[in-house]
Amino acid sequence: MASSHRDYIPQNAAQFDQFIKNIIQTVDKKTTGTPKQWDHIPPARIAALGEKYAKFSAAFSKALADPTHANILARQEAQAEVTHELREFNNQFLFFPPVTNPERAEMGLPNRDLVRTPHVEVEETVEFSVKLRDIREVLVDFWVKGADNKAKPEGYDGAAIIWAVLDAPPSDPGDLTQRTTASKTPYAIEFAEAQRGKTVYIAAAWQNGRSHVGRWSEIQSAVIP
C-alpha cells in the first residue's frame, strides 16, 4: 500500500474496511437501482473488486479473532491486493463524470482541485502501435499523440495500458479488464499458449504523478502470435 500520509485510502485495517465497504455499497446502489444512475462500469470490474474485498474481509475477521503473526500477515497481504484493485477502479471509473463531486464526497473520495495546478489534469493523449515480436508476445509502442519523440510527459508515471482477449470487439475501454502502468516504451504483453490465435484488444492513456489517468486512446487489436 502507499506510504504517503496524504493518501486518501486509509491504511488502518478497520478504517479501510469501512471505507471500501462504503464505496462498494454506493457503486452497487448506483449501478443496480431504478433508474440506474451509472452505466459506465463493467459488471466484471465490480465483481472483481467485490471478490478481492471478500478475501480481505475474511482475513480481517480472522486476524481480529485470532491475531497470530500468520493471520495478521494474511490480512496485510489481502489488504494490499484489494487496495491495488480499488485504486485502479477509482482512477478508471469514479474520478470522472458521470460521478459527481457530491457522490465522491459521499464515498469519502477526494474531489479534483478547483484551482488547476501543474499535472493535476492529464491533457495529453497516448498514440501507440501494436507489433508482434515473438510467439505469445505483443509489443505496445507508445508516445504522446502529435509528438516527434517517444518521451513520456515530464513528471508522469507513464502510460496506463489496458487490454483483454475477447471474442468480439469491446464497446468501451471499460471492457478491457487487464491493466498495467508502463514507464518505458515499448511494453511487452505476454500471453498463455492457449490464447494464441485469439484477438487481444488494447487501449492506453497517460497517467501523471498523482495517479490521474487521462483520456483513453482508440482501441486497437492484434491476433496473438
C-alpha contacts under 8 A as a table, 3 or more apart, distances in Angstrom:
res1	aa1	res2	aa2	distance
1	M	11	Q	7.57
1	M	80	A	5.38
1	M	83	T	6.72
1	M	84	H	7.42
2	A	7	D	6.88
3	S	7	D	7.52
4	S	7	D	5.41
7	D	10	P	7.27
8	Y	109	L	7.03
8	Y	110	P	7.05
9	I	16	F	7.01
9	I	19	F	7.73
9	I	83	T	7.94
10	P	13	A	7.63
10	P	15	Q	6.07
10	P	16	F	5.03
10	P	19	F	7.45
11	Q	15	Q	7.37
11	Q	16	F	6.15
12	N	15	Q	5.37
12	N	16	F	5.90
13	A	16	F	5.00
13	A	17	D	6.05
13	A	60	F	7.44
13	A	79	Q	7.70
14	A	17	D	5.11
14	A	18	Q	6.55
15	Q	18	Q	5.30
15	Q	19	F	6.11
16	F	19	F	4.90
16	F	20	I	6.10
17	D	20	I	5.59
17	D	21	K	5.98
17	D	57	S	7.36
18	Q	21	K	5.11
18	Q	22	N	6.07
19	F	22	N	5.36
19	F	23	I	6.55
19	F	107	M	7.53
19	F	108	G	7.12
20	I	23	I	5.03
20	I	24	I	6.15
20	I	53	Y	7.87
20	I	86	L	7.86
21	K	24	I	5.17
21	K	25	Q	6.09
22	N	25	Q	5.21
22	N	26	T	6.11
22	N	107	M	6.06
23	I	26	T	5.13
23	I	27	V	6.08
23	I	107	M	5.31
23	I	108	G	7.99
24	I	27	V	5.14
24	I	28	D	6.10
24	I	50	G	7.32
25	Q	28	D	5.09
25	Q	29	K	6.22
26	T	29	K	5.10
26	T	30	K	6.13
26	T	107	M	7.05
27	V	30	K	5.16
27	V	31	T	5.97
28	D	31	T	5.33
28	D	32	T	5.86
28	D	33	G	7.78
29	K	32	T	5.57
29	K	33	G	5.35
30	K	33	G	5.75
30	K	36	K	6.06
30	K	37	Q	5.14
30	K	38	W	5.57
31	T	36	K	5.43
31	T	37	Q	6.13
31	T	38	W	5.05
31	T	39	D	6.19
31	T	41	I	7.87
32	T	36	K	5.74
33	G	36	K	4.94
33	G	37	Q	7.27
34	T	37	Q	7.90
36	K	39	D	6.95
38	W	41	I	7.16
38	W	98	P	6.93
38	W	99	V	7.69
39	D	42	P	7.81
40	H	93	F	7.39
40	H	174	G	7.42
41	I	45	R	7.07
41	I	46	I	7.29
41	I	93	F	6.47
41	I	174	G	6.56
42	P	45	R	5.51
42	P	46	I	6.77
42	P	174	G	6.05
42	P	175	D	6.19
43	P	46	I	5.08
43	P	47	A	6.11
44	A	47	A	5.05
44	A	48	A	6.11
44	A	177	T	7.90
45	R	48	A	5.01
45	R	49	L	6.27
45	R	89	F	7.61
45	R	177	T	6.90
46	I	49	L	5.28
46	I	50	G	6.19
47	A	50	G	4.97
47	A	51	E	6.10
48	A	51	E	5.17
48	A	52	K	6.38
49	L	52	K	5.32
49	L	53	Y	6.14
49	L	82	V	7.04
49	L	85	E	6.33
49	L	86	L	6.68
49	L	89	F	7.84
50	G	53	Y	5.03
50	G	54	A	6.08
51	E	54	A	5.09
51	E	55	K	6.40
52	K	55	K	5.11
52	K	56	F	6.34
52	K	78	A	7.52
52	K	81	E	7.19
52	K	82	V	5.24
52	K	85	E	7.81
53	Y	56	F	5.00
53	Y	57	S	5.96
53	Y	82	V	5.92
54	A	57	S	4.98
54	A	58	A	6.19
55	K	58	A	5.36
55	K	59	A	6.35
55	K	78	A	6.49
56	F	59	A	5.09
56	F	60	F	5.88
56	F	75	R	6.25
56	F	78	A	4.80
56	F	79	Q	5.62
56	F	82	V	7.06
57	S	60	F	4.98
57	S	61	S	6.14
58	A	61	S	5.27
58	A	62	K	6.20
59	A	62	K	5.08
59	A	63	A	6.09
59	A	71	N	7.00
59	A	72	I	7.97
59	A	74	A	6.29
59	A	75	R	4.76
59	A	78	A	7.05
60	F	63	A	5.21
60	F	64	L	6.25
60	F	72	I	7.91
60	F	75	R	5.35
61	S	64	L	5.13
61	S	65	A	6.26
62	K	65	A	5.18
62	K	66	D	5.93
62	K	67	P	7.55
62	K	71	N	6.67
63	A	66	D	5.08
63	A	67	P	4.58
63	A	68	T	6.94
63	A	71	N	4.97
63	A	72	I	5.38
63	A	75	R	6.69
64	L	67	P	5.68
66	D	71	N	7.14
67	P	71	N	6.07
67	P	72	I	6.07
68	T	71	N	5.22
68	T	72	I	6.15
69	H	72	I	5.19
69	H	73	L	6.07
70	A	73	L	5.13
70	A	74	A	6.17
71	N	74	A	5.06
71	N	75	R	6.22
72	I	75	R	5.04
72	I	76	Q	6.18
73	L	76	Q	5.03
73	L	77	E	6.17
74	A	77	E	5.18
74	A	78	A	6.14
75	R	78	A	5.12
75	R	79	Q	6.00
76	Q	79	Q	5.04
76	Q	80	A	6.15
77	E	80	A	5.14
77	E	81	E	6.25
78	A	81	E	5.10
78	A	82	V	6.25
79	Q	82	V	5.30
79	Q	83	T	5.90
80	A	83	T	5.07
80	A	84	H	6.31
81	E	84	H	5.39
81	E	85	E	6.56
82	V	85	E	4.98
82	V	86	L	5.95
83	T	86	L	4.97
83	T	87	R	6.02
84	H	87	R	5.26
84	H	88	E	6.42
85	E	88	E	5.39
85	E	89	F	6.08
86	L	89	F	4.93
86	L	90	N	6.03
87	R	90	N	5.22
87	R	91	N	6.16
88	E	91	N	5.08
88	E	92	Q	6.03
89	F	92	Q	5.29
89	F	93	F	5.89
89	F	94	L	7.28
90	N	93	F	5.40
90	N	94	L	4.73
90	N	95	F	6.24
91	N	94	L	6.26
91	N	95	F	5.80
91	N	211	S	7.36
91	N	212	H	6.44
91	N	213	V	6.54
92	Q	95	F	7.11
92	Q	96	F	7.92
92	Q	174	G	7.96
92	Q	213	V	7.23
93	F	96	F	6.50
94	L	97	P	7.59
94	L	99	V	5.91
94	L	104	R	7.39
95	F	99	V	6.93
95	F	104	R	7.73
95	F	111	N	7.52
95	F	112	R	7.99
96	F	99	V	5.88
96	F	100	T	7.65
97	P	100	T	6.23
99	V	103	E	6.32
99	V	104	R	7.01
100	T	103	E	5.18
100	T	104	R	6.31
101	N	104	R	5.10
101	N	105	A	6.18
101	N	111	N	5.97
102	P	105	A	4.97
102	P	106	E	6.14
103	E	106	E	4.96
103	E	107	M	6.46
104	R	107	M	5.12
104	R	108	G	6.20
104	R	109	L	4.94
104	R	110	P	6.69
104	R	111	N	6.69
105	A	108	G	4.96
105	A	109	L	5.59
105	A	110	P	6.75
105	A	111	N	7.31
106	E	109	L	7.57
113	D	116	R	6.33
113	D	117	T	7.88
113	D	120	V	7.77
116	R	120	V	6.76
116	R	121	E	7.60
117	T	120	V	5.76
118	P	121	E	7.61
119	H	122	V	6.30
119	H	155	G	7.73
119	H	208	N	6.47
119	H	209	G	7.53
119	H	210	R	7.89
120	V	208	N	7.61
120	V	210	R	7.07
120	V	212	H	7.11
121	E	212	H	7.18
121	E	214	G	7.46
122	V	206	W	6.98
122	V	207	Q	7.17
122	V	208	N	6.71
122	V	212	H	6.86
122	V	213	V	6.43
122	V	214	G	4.74
122	V	215	R	7.75
123	E	214	G	6.44
123	E	215	R	7.77
124	E	144	V	6.49
124	E	145	K	7.22
124	E	206	W	6.76
124	E	214	G	7.03
124	E	215	R	7.91
125	T	144	V	5.96
125	T	145	K	5.56
125	T	205	A	6.23
125	T	206	W	6.47
125	T	214	G	6.98
125	T	215	R	6.28
125	T	216	W	7.32
125	T	217	S	6.72
126	V	142	F	6.55
126	V	143	W	5.84
126	V	144	V	5.05
126	V	145	K	5.42
126	V	159	A	7.46
126	V	204	A	6.11
126	V	205	A	5.32
126	V	206	W	6.14
126	V	216	W	7.53
126	V	217	S	6.00
127	E	142	F	5.70
127	E	143	W	5.51
127	E	144	V	5.92
127	E	145	K	4.80
127	E	204	A	7.86
127	E	217	S	6.83
128	F	140	V	6.55
128	F	141	D	5.35
128	F	142	F	4.07
128	F	143	W	6.27
128	F	204	A	7.88
129	S	140	V	5.92
129	S	141	D	5.30
129	S	142	F	6.55
130	V	138	V	6.81
130	V	139	L	5.69
130	V	140	V	4.89
130	V	141	D	6.43
130	V	220	Q	7.71
130	V	221	S	7.78
130	V	222	A	7.10
131	K	138	V	5.85
131	K	139	L	5.00
131	K	140	V	6.57
131	K	141	D	7.67
132	L	135	I	7.92
132	L	137	E	6.52
132	L	138	V	4.89
132	L	139	L	6.13
132	L	224	I	7.82
132	L	225	P	6.90
133	R	137	E	6.27
133	R	138	V	6.23
133	R	139	L	6.63
134	D	137	E	5.36
134	D	138	V	7.42
134	D	225	P	7.03
135	I	196	R	7.99
135	I	224	I	7.70
135	I	225	P	4.96
136	R	190	E	5.69
136	R	191	F	4.97
136	R	192	A	6.48
136	R	193	E	6.55
136	R	195	Q	7.75
136	R	196	R	6.31
136	R	224	I	6.13
136	R	225	P	5.47
137	E	188	A	6.52
137	E	189	I	5.67
137	E	190	E	4.56
137	E	191	F	6.21
137	E	224	I	6.99
137	E	225	P	6.86
138	V	188	A	5.68
138	V	189	I	5.26
138	V	190	E	6.60
138	V	224	I	6.99
138	V	225	P	7.90
139	L	186	P	6.06
139	L	187	Y	5.54
139	L	188	A	4.48
139	L	189	I	6.29
140	V	185	T	7.28
140	V	186	P	5.31
140	V	187	Y	5.09
140	V	188	A	6.32
140	V	189	I	7.67
141	D	185	T	5.42
141	D	186	P	4.18
141	D	187	Y	6.48
142	F	150	K	6.91
142	F	159	A	7.84
142	F	185	T	5.91
142	F	186	P	6.51
143	W	147	A	7.15
143	W	149	N	7.09
143	W	150	K	4.57
143	W	151	A	6.63
143	W	152	K	6.69
143	W	185	T	7.81
144	V	147	A	5.41
144	V	149	N	7.93
144	V	150	K	6.78
144	V	151	A	7.59
144	V	152	K	6.87
144	V	153	P	7.64
147	A	150	K	7.30
150	K	185	T	7.59
152	K	156	Y	6.81
152	K	158	G	6.23
152	K	159	A	7.98
152	K	183	S	7.94
152	K	184	K	7.94
153	P	156	Y	5.62
153	P	158	G	7.88
155	G	208	N	6.59
155	G	209	G	5.75
156	Y	206	W	7.58
156	Y	207	Q	6.03
156	Y	208	N	3.95
156	Y	209	G	4.78
157	D	181	T	7.45
157	D	182	A	7.81
157	D	183	S	6.00
157	D	207	Q	5.74
157	D	208	N	5.35
157	D	209	G	5.30
157	D	211	S	7.47
158	G	181	T	6.22
158	G	182	A	5.40
158	G	183	S	4.25
158	G	184	K	6.93
158	G	206	W	6.06
158	G	207	Q	5.65
158	G	208	N	7.02
159	A	181	T	5.53
159	A	182	A	5.23
159	A	183	S	6.49
159	A	204	A	6.39
159	A	205	A	5.57
159	A	206	W	4.46
159	A	207	Q	5.63
160	A	179	R	7.02
160	A	180	T	5.81
160	A	181	T	4.38
160	A	182	A	6.34
160	A	204	A	5.51
160	A	205	A	5.25
160	A	206	W	5.90
160	A	207	Q	5.99
160	A	213	V	7.39
161	I	179	R	5.62
161	I	180	T	5.45
161	I	181	T	6.07
161	I	182	A	7.05
161	I	202	I	7.18
161	I	203	A	6.00
161	I	204	A	4.44
161	I	205	A	6.72
162	I	173	P	7.78
162	I	176	L	5.67
162	I	177	T	6.64
162	I	178	Q	5.40
162	I	179	R	4.34
162	I	180	T	6.65
162	I	202	I	5.76
162	I	203	A	5.46
162	I	204	A	6.13
163	W	176	L	4.70
163	W	177	T	6.28
163	W	178	Q	5.14
163	W	179	R	6.47
163	W	200	V	6.70
163	W	201	Y	5.40
163	W	202	I	4.36
163	W	203	A	6.48
164	A	175	D	7.55
164	A	176	L	4.82
164	A	177	T	5.96
164	A	178	Q	5.90
164	A	200	V	5.59
164	A	201	Y	5.56
164	A	202	I	6.94
165	V	195	Q	7.85
165	V	198	K	6.87
165	V	199	T	5.70
165	V	200	V	4.28
165	V	201	Y	6.32
166	L	169	P	6.88
166	L	170	P	7.63
166	L	198	K	7.65
166	L	199	T	6.28
166	L	200	V	6.41
166	L	201	Y	7.25
167	D	198	K	7.73
167	D	199	T	7.14
169	P	201	Y	7.31
170	P	173	P	7.15
170	P	175	D	5.97
170	P	176	L	7.54
170	P	201	Y	7.67
171	S	175	D	7.17
172	D	175	D	5.71
172	D	176	L	7.86
173	P	176	L	5.54
173	P	203	A	6.83
173	P	216	W	7.17
173	P	219	I	7.24
174	G	177	T	6.87
176	L	179	R	7.84
176	L	201	Y	7.33
176	L	202	I	7.31
176	L	203	A	7.99
181	T	207	Q	7.85
182	A	185	T	7.18
182	A	187	Y	6.36
184	K	187	Y	6.80
191	F	195	Q	6.37
191	F	196	R	7.61
191	F	224	I	7.77
192	A	195	Q	5.39
192	A	196	R	7.21
193	E	196	R	5.65
195	Q	198	K	5.57
195	Q	224	I	6.90
196	R	223	V	7.63
196	R	224	I	4.99
196	R	225	P	5.55
197	G	223	V	5.71
197	G	224	I	5.23
197	G	225	P	6.14
198	K	223	V	5.59
198	K	224	I	5.70
199	T	221	S	6.58
199	T	222	A	5.62
199	T	223	V	4.48
199	T	224	I	6.09
200	V	221	S	5.53
200	V	222	A	5.54
200	V	223	V	6.32
200	V	224	I	6.74
201	Y	219	I	6.45
201	Y	220	Q	5.66
201	Y	221	S	4.36
201	Y	222	A	6.75
202	I	219	I	5.46
202	I	220	Q	5.26
202	I	221	S	6.05
203	A	216	W	6.39
203	A	217	S	5.55
203	A	218	E	6.19
203	A	219	I	4.75
203	A	220	Q	6.45
204	A	216	W	5.49
204	A	217	S	5.42
205	A	213	V	6.39
205	A	214	G	5.49
205	A	215	R	5.74
205	A	216	W	4.72
205	A	217	S	6.13
206	W	213	V	5.83
206	W	214	G	5.47
206	W	215	R	7.61
207	Q	210	R	7.86
207	Q	211	S	5.69
207	Q	212	H	5.50
207	Q	213	V	4.43
207	Q	214	G	6.39
208	N	211	S	5.36
208	N	212	H	5.54
208	N	213	V	6.67
209	G	212	H	7.39
